[in-house]
């Protein structure tokens, strides 16, 4: 991704814009985020704490509505999601066993019941 900030001579971030340079709190925050992204330390979760999600726990059972209680990055650099029902999932489970909408969960359930070729 293209950077929007540069570090100035005094180690402050600036946003160059034509002949003007924009500095201040916005430039500092953006610079820190860009540094984290370049180092692979920035992850934007597709949900927030308290967001509704639906999970499929048993075959043929309707999706269960629950909420995101917390999430963290584990020692393998994977995002782990903990739901209020106590279940833990990795981010790669989103769209497989954990869904951001009820419609997606129901569609996946129908596909698993009907088979892959339907």
Secondary structure, 3 states (H helix, E strand, C coil): CCCCCEECCCCCEEEEECCEEECCHHHHHHHHHHHHHHCCCCCCCCCCCCCEEEECCCCCCCCEEEEEEEEEECCCCCEEEEECCCCEEEHHHECCCEECCHHHHHHHHHHHHHCCCC
